Amino acid sequence: MNSIRYCHQLRPNSTIHAIIGGFHLLNANERRLQKTYAVLKSEVPDLKILAPCHCKGEHAMSEIALKSPDEYTDCRVGAQLRFVV
């Protein structure tokens, strides 16, 4: 969530369409998971791709995948993402 806020600081009028990287939710409790999801929904309303890569926590990612099935992409070694501009 810090990265999202930093992107907004760098480019306040830009839209974030994808979040790709480590989510660091491996040991997240339910409260932290709910807070993370709330930030995703409120601060990235135009999100098209949500691709956690490492340190994601399988429980956390399964919960997020259930809540955002259209955006969620399982990003493991060898995954390919295609962006159309």
Buried (B, 14 or more C-beta within 10 A) or exposed (E): BEEBEEBBEEEEEEEBEBBEBEBBBBEBEEEEBEEBBEBBEEBBEEBBBBBBBEEBBEBBBEBBBEEBEEBBBEBEEEEEEEEEE
